[in-house]
Amino acid sequence: MTPSDTARPRGFAVCVGGISGVGKTTLLQRHVLLHPCDQQITGSSVIKQIIAPAAFHELDAWPMARREQVREESIARLEHTRAACPGQLLIDGHFTLRNRQTGVLEPVFTPGDCDFYQALVLVDCTASQVTRQRAQDQVRRNSNADDDTSRIEEHLEFERSWAARLRDRMDVPLLVIDHTDLERRLAALAEFLGQFVETAGG
């Protein structure tokens, strides 16, 4: 454990957003190896537990009110995790998603999300980089959802737009990581999170 880890504010919740294939999970996995007091959780894994035995893709066909209820329940569960987290809680998630039933891009943050998170991170890149990453992803290899370049570009822009809107609406800091080198990404994330250590320390 490093000195900076021991100083990290307990239970500070950060949503690390970006569309699938931008490299959020790789970034967060490496970060928590370097900062073991911090904790990474995939937001979709919490939702999957709530809606089981229904599959995640079935959620798109549910009425909006029911989907928002699921997200509010996920925040309630994350509150318990945050209370026990010795450092910063980093949620691997999204600011927007494409509805698989309608094909329409939708913002996903609820009022509960807006109250829960104290900072936002947008992991960004180009459509061609997303395409390459998805081609290497065994889980997505057999999925044709949102893999057309124009649809990826549309989703990237929509995610950027909503990250900025949420920053303004929630009045929280937003870090945009728009380069792809992992070491630079790690350094940018650590520097961003470090400002909250300083704030907590006075």
Secondary structure as GFF3:
##gff-version 3
##sequence-region A 1 202
A	DSSP	alpha_helix	3	7	.	.	.	ID=ss1
A	DSSP	beta_strand	12	17	.	.	.	ID=ss2
A	DSSP	alpha_helix	24	34	.	.	.	ID=ss3
A	DSSP	beta_strand	39	42	.	.	.	ID=ss4
A	DSSP	alpha_helix	43	51	.	.	.	ID=ss5
A	DSSP	three_ten_helix	56	61	.	.	.	ID=ss6
A	DSSP	alpha_helix	64	84	.	.	.	ID=ss7
A	DSSP	beta_strand	88	92	.	.	.	ID=ss8
A	DSSP	beta_strand	96	98	.	.	.	ID=ss9
A	DSSP	beta_strand	105	107	.	.	.	ID=ss10
A	DSSP	alpha_helix	111	116	.	.	.	ID=ss11
A	DSSP	beta_strand	119	123	.	.	.	ID=ss12
A	DSSP	alpha_helix	127	136	.	.	.	ID=ss13
A	DSSP	alpha_helix	149	170	.	.	.	ID=ss14
A	DSSP	beta_strand	174	177	.	.	.	ID=ss15
A	DSSP	alpha_helix	182	200	.	.	.	ID=ss16
###
